[in-house]
């Protein structure tokens, strides 16, 4: 984000009134970056939840098999 902002800043000139014309571009870049982090975080959470649920099912199944065989 900082690198992209620096790149945009270095290659743009201020407008005649002294404002920075690319401010909107940087604002949208910031919003898109935040949205990307939120989406990636949500996907990561979903994957971790599925992995944990699958591992719990596997252990539960192994426990049931062990208990159903009886002692030695």
N, C-alpha and C positions, 0 to 999 in steps of 0.2 A: 504494500500500500504506500509506504513512504517512498520507495523507489519509483513507483509509478507517478506519484505526485511530483517528485523532484524532476522526473523526465518531462512531464507536462509543463511544469513551471519553467524549466530551462529553455523550452522550445516555443514559448508563447510570449507575446509582448502585451503589456498593459494597454487597455483601451485609452482613448483620448482623455476620458474623464478620470483616469487613474485607477479604475476598477479592473479586476482581473477577470477576463472574459471566460476563462476555463473553470471558474469556481463551481459552476453547475456540473461540469464533467467530474470534478473531484468529489463533489457531493454524491453523485450517482455511483461513482466507483466505491465510495465508502459504504453506501447502502448495500450495494451488491456484495461487497466483501463480508459485511455482517450477515446478510442472508445466506451466503455460501457457508459460513461457519456454523450457523444455526442448522442448516440442512445436513451438513456433514456430521454434526453432533447428534442429530436425531437419528440418522442412519446408523451411526456407530452404536448408539444406545439400543436400537432395534436388533442389530446383529449380536450384541453382547447378551441381550435378553434371550434371544433364540438359542444361543450357544449354552447359556446357563440352564435353560429349560430342557434342552436335549441331554445335557450331562446329568441333570436330576432324574430324568426318565431312565437313563442308562443305569444309574446307580440303584434306583428303585427296583428295576427289573433284575439286576444282579442280586440284590438283597432277597427278593422273592424267590429266586432260584435257589439261593443258598439255604433259605429257611425251609423250602419245600423238600429238600433232599434229606433233611433230618440229620441227627448226629452220626458221625463217622461210620 
